Amino acid sequence: MGSAASNYNFDESLPKPLASYETRFYGRMTPSSPDGEDLGLKEVFACWHFETTNDQAVHILPEWEQVKVCGLNFDHSWNHKAFDARYQTQLQAYGITESDYNEIVARLNKVLEGFAPFTQDTNIYITEFRRHLTKLNLDFPKSKWELQIHKYASELSSVLFFENVLHSIKVSPIGKPEQAKQVDAKPRPESTDQPV
């Protein structure tokens, strides 16, 4: 294990990782801000947006950071170490209260904090995320929890770049509890690479 993993205490009581995850690659593009303004954009390339909550699913995005210095907004960026703590009322339909949500986000943020910037121990932290989401699928049978991994590159020169990694969670309705068991029994792909 790398140095990042030493900052995280593994929960051995979690179930095996069955929850699905998906990796998306965005080349050199950077994510846009929540209000559509490209406040943190440093490049001329087109930018992409995270999926937003709709009738089909709730999307828990990274937290949006605004750093203020002397009353002025100094920096705007997506926080790769924290999910958005704001509760979305649509989660009530899945049996998830605001108190439940606060506890869930706190647990998931510990994984982000322990492994950021996600350049080492990739399989370890993804497996740990999937174990947490599998437990949520069991605890809240009206919902299906999935991890989405977003990767994009920032170029420093023609031969040097940084890979940036952000995460979001998709929570969708699953219907009746007996349907949830059938869905969990089906084999799920390890990952799906989808260029956008």
Secondary structure, 3 states (H helix, E strand, C coil): CCCHHHHCCCCCCCCCCCCCEEEEECCCCCECCCCCCCCCCCCCCCCECCCCCCCCCEEECEEEEEEEECCEEEEEEEEEEEECCCCCHHHHHHCCCHHHHHHHHHHHHHHHHHHCCCCCCHHHHHHHHHHHHHHHHHHCCCEEEEEEEEEEEEECCCCCEEEEEEEEEEEEECCCHHHHHHHHHCCCCCCCECCC
